[in-house]
Amino acid sequence: MGNIIKSTEEVVSCSDNGQHPLVYINLKPGFGQCQYCGQRFEKTTAETAQTEQTTAA
């Protein structure tokens, strides 16, 4: 998986749409990766998320 999923939450979950067991990933360090599918996650602030959403539109 090449996309990085950005979240304002400190903990996210991943199951790859039911393809592997549900796991929770701690983003307190600023980033994390699923041990099963390799999906990467990045913690972002609400302000950064809003700016990126506006820029993409």
Biopython code that builds the backbone (N, CA, C, O; Angstrom):
import numpy as np
from Bio.PDB.StructureBuilder import StructureBuilder

atoms = [
    (1, "MET", "N", (0.852, -1.190, 0.000)),
    (1, "MET", "CA", (0.000, 0.000, 0.000)),
    (1, "MET", "C", (0.886, 1.239, 0.000)),
    (1, "MET", "O", (1.798, 1.356, 0.819)),
    (2, "GLY", "N", (0.625, 2.136, -0.894)),
    (2, "GLY", "CA", (1.468, 3.299, -1.006)),
    (2, "GLY", "C", (0.915, 4.546, -0.342)),
    (2, "GLY", "O", (1.664, 5.490, -0.088)),
    (3, "ASN", "N", (-0.374, 4.570, -0.056)),
    (3, "ASN", "CA", (-0.975, 5.761, 0.522)),
    (3, "ASN", "C", (-0.764, 5.803, 2.023)),
    (3, "ASN", "O", (-0.790, 4.775, 2.701)),
    (4, "ILE", "N", (-0.556, 7.006, 2.529)),
    (4, "ILE", "CA", (-0.471, 7.221, 3.968)),
    (4, "ILE", "C", (-1.809, 7.803, 4.404)),
    (4, "ILE", "O", (-2.255, 8.815, 3.865)),
    (5, "ILE", "N", (-2.443, 7.170, 5.369)),
    (5, "ILE", "CA", (-3.717, 7.653, 5.882)),
    (5, "ILE", "C", (-3.429, 8.611, 7.019)),
    (5, "ILE", "O", (-2.732, 8.264, 7.973)),
    (6, "LYS", "N", (-3.964, 9.814, 6.919)),
    (6, "LYS", "CA", (-3.746, 10.829, 7.950)),
    (6, "LYS", "C", (-4.943, 10.862, 8.877)),
    (6, "LYS", "O", (-6.087, 10.751, 8.437)),
    (7, "SER", "N", (-4.668, 11.017, 10.183)),
    (7, "SER", "CA", (-5.726, 11.011, 11.185)),
    (7, "SER", "C", (-5.402, 12.008, 12.284)),
    (7, "SER", "O", (-4.238, 12.221, 12.625)),
    (8, "THR", "N", (-6.444, 12.616, 12.833)),
    (8, "THR", "CA", (-6.254, 13.502, 13.979)),
    (8, "THR", "C", (-6.324, 12.714, 15.284)),
    (8, "THR", "O", (-6.067, 13.269, 16.352)),
    (9, "GLU", "N", (-6.669, 11.434, 15.211)),
    (9, "GLU", "CA", (-6.768, 10.579, 16.400)),
    (9, "GLU", "C", (-5.390, 10.051, 16.790)),
    (9, "GLU", "O", (-4.505, 9.925, 15.944)),
    (10, "GLU", "N", (-5.210, 9.741, 18.087)),
    (10, "GLU", "CA", (-3.939, 9.181, 18.550)),
    (10, "GLU", "C", (-3.883, 7.671, 18.365)),
    (10, "GLU", "O", (-2.799, 7.088, 18.357)),
    (11, "VAL", "N", (-5.041, 7.035, 18.217)),
    (11, "VAL", "CA", (-5.098, 5.590, 18.001)),
    (11, "VAL", "C", (-6.037, 5.323, 16.827)),
    (11, "VAL", "O", (-7.161, 5.823, 16.798)),
    (12, "VAL", "N", (-5.573, 4.535, 15.865)),
    (12, "VAL", "CA", (-6.389, 4.168, 14.709)),
    (12, "VAL", "C", (-6.483, 2.644, 14.651)),
    (12, "VAL", "O", (-5.713, 1.940, 15.304)),
    (13, "SER", "N", (-7.436, 2.144, 13.862)),
    (13, "SER", "CA", (-7.570, 0.697, 13.709)),
    (13, "SER", "C", (-7.404, 0.331, 12.240)),
    (13, "SER", "O", (-7.632, 1.146, 11.346)),
    (14, "CYS", "N", (-7.000, -0.919, 12.016)),
    (14, "CYS", "CA", (-6.830, -1.415, 10.654)),
    (14, "CYS", "C", (-7.227, -2.881, 10.619)),
    (14, "CYS", "O", (-6.851, -3.654, 11.500)),
    (15, "SER", "N", (-7.993, -3.262, 9.595)),
    (15, "SER", "CA", (-8.307, -4.674, 9.354)),
    (15, "SER", "C", (-8.214, -4.983, 7.858)),
    (15, "SER", "O", (-8.513, -6.098, 7.431)),
    (16, "ASP", "N", (-7.796, -3.985, 7.060)),
    (16, "ASP", "CA", (-7.707, -4.131, 5.608)),
    (16, "ASP", "C", (-8.999, -4.701, 5.049)),
    (16, "ASP", "O", (-8.997, -5.664, 4.281)),
    (17, "ASN", "N", (-10.106, -4.082, 5.454)),
    (17, "ASN", "CA", (-11.449, -4.499, 5.027)),
    (17, "ASN", "C", (-11.728, -5.969, 5.328)),
    (17, "ASN", "O", (-12.308, -6.682, 4.509)),
    (18, "GLY", "N", (-11.308, -6.411, 6.511)),
    (18, "GLY", "CA", (-11.577, -7.777, 6.943)),
    (18, "GLY", "C", (-10.571, -8.803, 6.448)),
    (18, "GLY", "O", (-10.770, -10.003, 6.640)),
    (19, "GLN", "N", (-9.508, -8.357, 5.823)),
    (19, "GLN", "CA", (-8.502, -9.276, 5.285)),
    (19, "GLN", "C", (-7.530, -9.796, 6.340)),
    (19, "GLN", "O", (-6.840, -10.789, 6.110)),
    (20, "HIS", "N", (-7.472, -9.134, 7.493)),
    (20, "HIS", "CA", (-6.638, -9.596, 8.595)),
    (20, "HIS", "C", (-7.289, -9.204, 9.907)),
    (20, "HIS", "O", (-8.238, -8.421, 9.900)),
    (21, "PRO", "N", (-6.810, -9.722, 11.039)),
    (21, "PRO", "CA", (-7.417, -9.369, 12.333)),
    (21, "PRO", "C", (-7.369, -7.861, 12.581)),
    (21, "PRO", "O", (-6.443, -7.178, 12.143)),
    (22, "LEU", "N", (-8.362, -7.364, 13.276)),
    (22, "LEU", "CA", (-8.423, -5.948, 13.634)),
    (22, "LEU", "C", (-7.301, -5.629, 14.605)),
    (22, "LEU", "O", (-7.153, -6.294, 15.631)),
    (23, "VAL", "N", (-6.512, -4.617, 14.287)),
    (23, "VAL", "CA", (-5.432, -4.176, 15.169)),
    (23, "VAL", "C", (-5.581, -2.683, 15.406)),
    (23, "VAL", "O", (-6.134, -1.961, 14.576)),
    (24, "TYR", "N", (-5.085, -2.231, 16.541)),
    (24, "TYR", "CA", (-5.076, -0.818, 16.887)),
    (24, "TYR", "C", (-3.645, -0.325, 16.841)),
    (24, "TYR", "O", (-2.730, -0.995, 17.318)),
    (25, "ILE", "N", (-3.459, 0.846, 16.264)),
    (25, "ILE", "CA", (-2.122, 1.395, 16.050)),
    (25, "ILE", "C", (-2.020, 2.733, 16.759)),
    (25, "ILE", "O", (-2.840, 3.626, 16.546)),
    (26, "ASN", "N", (-1.006, 2.865, 17.605)),
    (26, "ASN", "CA", (-0.767, 4.074, 18.381)),
    (26, "ASN", "C", (-0.020, 5.083, 17.512)),
    (26, "ASN", "O", (1.054, 4.787, 16.989)),
    (27, "LEU", "N", (-0.597, 6.277, 17.361)),
    (27, "LEU", "CA", (0.043, 7.319, 16.557)),
    (27, "LEU", "C", (0.663, 8.414, 17.420)),
    (27, "LEU", "O", (1.012, 9.475, 16.903)),
    (28, "LYS", "N", (0.807, 8.180, 18.720)),
    (28, "LYS", "CA", (1.409, 9.197, 19.592)),
    (28, "LYS", "C", (2.804, 9.609, 19.122)),
    (28, "LYS", "O", (3.158, 10.779, 19.269)),
    (29, "PRO", "N", (3.618, 8.696, 18.560)),
    (29, "PRO", "CA", (4.928, 9.118, 18.048)),
    (29, "PRO", "C", (4.819, 9.990, 16.785)),
    (29, "PRO", "O", (5.810, 10.573, 16.347)),
    (30, "GLY", "N", (3.616, 10.075, 16.204)),
    (30, "GLY", "CA", (3.425, 10.868, 14.996)),
    (30, "GLY", "C", (3.126, 10.021, 13.779)),
    (30, "GLY", "O", (2.645, 10.533, 12.768)),
    (31, "PHE", "N", (3.407, 8.724, 13.862)),
    (31, "PHE", "CA", (3.170, 7.834, 12.730)),
    (31, "PHE", "C", (3.077, 6.398, 13.236)),
    (31, "PHE", "O", (3.427, 6.110, 14.380)),
    (32, "GLY", "N", (2.605, 5.506, 12.378)),
    (32, "GLY", "CA", (2.516, 4.091, 12.714)),
    (32, "GLY", "C", (2.257, 3.284, 11.462)),
    (32, "GLY", "O", (1.924, 3.831, 10.411)),
    (33, "GLN", "N", (2.415, 1.959, 11.587)),
    (33, "GLN", "CA", (2.229, 1.083, 10.438)),
    (33, "GLN", "C", (1.587, -0.216, 10.898)),
    (33, "GLN", "O", (1.931, -0.747, 11.955)),
    (34, "CYS", "N", (0.655, -0.725, 10.103)),
    (34, "CYS", "CA", (-0.015, -1.986, 10.405)),
    (34, "CYS", "C", (0.973, -3.141, 10.258)),
    (34, "CYS", "O", (1.673, -3.245, 9.251)),
    (35, "GLN", "N", (1.022, -4.007, 11.272)),
    (35, "GLN", "CA", (1.944, -5.139, 11.235)),
    (35, "GLN", "C", (1.532, -6.224, 10.250)),
    (35, "GLN", "O", (2.354, -7.059, 9.874)),
    (36, "TYR", "N", (0.265, -6.223, 9.823)),
    (36, "TYR", "CA", (-0.214, -7.242, 8.891)),
    (36, "TYR", "C", (-0.101, -6.812, 7.435)),
    (36, "TYR", "O", (0.494, -7.519, 6.621)),
    (37, "CYS", "N", (-0.672, -5.652, 7.101)),
    (37, "CYS", "CA", (-0.734, -5.255, 5.690)),
    (37, "CYS", "C", (0.249, -4.149, 5.320)),
    (37, "CYS", "O", (0.431, -3.855, 4.139)),
    (38, "GLY", "N", (0.880, -3.537, 6.313)),
    (38, "GLY", "CA", (1.868, -2.501, 6.022)),
    (38, "GLY", "C", (1.293, -1.119, 5.784)),
    (38, "GLY", "O", (2.034, -0.185, 5.478)),
    (39, "GLN", "N", (-0.033, -0.973, 5.921)),
    (39, "GLN", "CA", (-0.651, 0.343, 5.735)),
    (39, "GLN", "C", (-0.009, 1.331, 6.702)),
    (39, "GLN", "O", (0.162, 1.033, 7.884)),
    (40, "ARG", "N", (0.344, 2.510, 6.191)),
    (40, "ARG", "CA", (0.980, 3.525, 7.033)),
    (40, "ARG", "C", (-0.043, 4.591, 7.426)),
    (40, "ARG", "O", (-0.928, 4.950, 6.649)),
    (41, "PHE", "N", (0.104, 5.075, 8.637)),
    (41, "PHE", "CA", (-0.770, 6.100, 9.200)),
    (41, "PHE", "C", (0.089, 7.228, 9.749)),
    (41, "PHE", "O", (1.195, 6.998, 10.238)),
    (42, "GLU", "N", (-0.431, 8.455, 9.665)),
    (42, "GLU", "CA", (0.281, 9.619, 10.174)),
    (42, "GLU", "C", (-0.681, 10.468, 10.984)),
    (42, "GLU", "O", (-1.806, 10.729, 10.557)),
    (43, "LYS", "N", (-0.234, 10.896, 12.152)),
    (43, "LYS", "CA", (-1.054, 11.785, 12.987)),
    (43, "LYS", "C", (-0.907, 13.203, 12.472)),
    (43, "LYS", "O", (0.198, 13.668, 12.193)),
    (44, "THR", "N", (-2.022, 13.874, 12.352)),
    (44, "THR", "CA", (-2.024, 15.253, 11.888)),
    (44, "THR", "C", (-2.920, 16.077, 12.804)),
    (44, "THR", "O", (-3.767, 15.526, 13.507)),
    (45, "THR", "N", (-2.738, 17.369, 12.797)),
    (45, "THR", "CA", (-3.590, 18.237, 13.604)),
    (45, "THR", "C", (-4.846, 18.574, 12.806)),
    (45, "THR", "O", (-4.870, 18.418, 11.585)),
    (46, "ALA", "N", (-5.869, 19.027, 13.484)),
    (46, "ALA", "CA", (-7.116, 19.402, 12.803)),
    (46, "ALA", "C", (-6.853, 20.540, 11.821)),
    (46, "ALA", "O", (-7.447, 20.572, 10.744)),
    (47, "GLU", "N", (-5.971, 21.474, 12.177)),
    (47, "GLU", "CA", (-5.666, 22.605, 11.297)),
    (47, "GLU", "C", (-4.969, 22.126, 10.027)),
    (47, "GLU", "O", (-5.285, 22.597, 8.935)),
    (48, "THR", "N", (-4.029, 21.200, 10.159)),
    (48, "THR", "CA", (-3.315, 20.672, 8.997)),
    (48, "THR", "C", (-4.272, 19.906, 8.096)),
    (48, "THR", "O", (-4.208, 20.038, 6.874)),
    (49, "ALA", "N", (-5.156, 19.107, 8.683)),
    (49, "ALA", "CA", (-6.124, 18.336, 7.903)),
    (49, "ALA", "C", (-7.032, 19.268, 7.109)),
    (49, "ALA", "O", (-7.325, 18.999, 5.944)),
    (50, "GLN", "N", (-7.478, 20.350, 7.721)),
    (50, "GLN", "CA", (-8.347, 21.310, 7.050)),
    (50, "GLN", "C", (-7.612, 21.975, 5.894)),
    (50, "GLN", "O", (-8.183, 22.145, 4.817)),
    (51, "THR", "N", (-6.355, 22.353, 6.103)),
    (51, "THR", "CA", (-5.548, 22.997, 5.048)),
    (51, "THR", "C", (-5.348, 22.054, 3.876)),
    (51, "THR", "O", (-5.489, 22.464, 2.724)),
    (52, "GLU", "N", (-5.019, 20.780, 4.154)),
    (52, "GLU", "CA", (-4.783, 19.814, 3.087)),
    (52, "GLU", "C", (-6.073, 19.543, 2.310)),
    (52, "GLU", "O", (-6.041, 19.366, 1.092)),
    (53, "GLN", "N", (-7.192, 19.512, 3.008)),
    (53, "GLN", "CA", (-8.470, 19.269, 2.361)),
    (53, "GLN", "C", (-8.816, 20.431, 1.432)),
    (53, "GLN", "O", (-9.310, 20.208, 0.327)),
    (54, "THR", "N", (-8.565, 21.659, 1.861)),
    (54, "THR", "CA", (-8.837, 22.839, 1.047)),
    (54, "THR", "C", (-7.922, 22.876, -0.161)),
    (54, "THR", "O", (-8.358, 23.214, -1.262)),
    (55, "THR", "N", (-6.651, 22.530, 0.035)),
    (55, "THR", "CA", (-5.676, 22.550, -1.060)),
    (55, "THR", "C", (-6.009, 21.520, -2.123)),
    (55, "THR", "O", (-5.811, 21.770, -3.312)),
    (56, "ALA", "N", (-6.517, 20.355, -1.706)),
    (56, "ALA", "CA", (-6.827, 19.284, -2.647)),
    (56, "ALA", "C", (-8.079, 19.576, -3.477)),
    (56, "ALA", "O", (-8.248, 19.004, -4.554)),
    (57, "ALA", "N", (-8.939, 20.438, -3.001)),
    (57, "ALA", "CA", (-10.211, 20.693, -3.680)),
    (57, "ALA", "C", (-10.064, 21.573, -4.900)),
    (57, "ALA", "O", (-11.054, 21.870, -5.570)),
]
sb = StructureBuilder()
sb.init_structure("model")
sb.init_model(0)
sb.init_chain("A")
sb.init_seg("    ")
for serial, (resi, resn, name, xyz) in enumerate(atoms, 1):
    if name == "N":
        sb.init_residue(resn, " ", resi, " ")
    sb.init_atom(name, np.array(xyz, "f"), 0.0, 1.0, " ", f" {name:<3s}", serial, name[0])
structure = sb.get_structure()
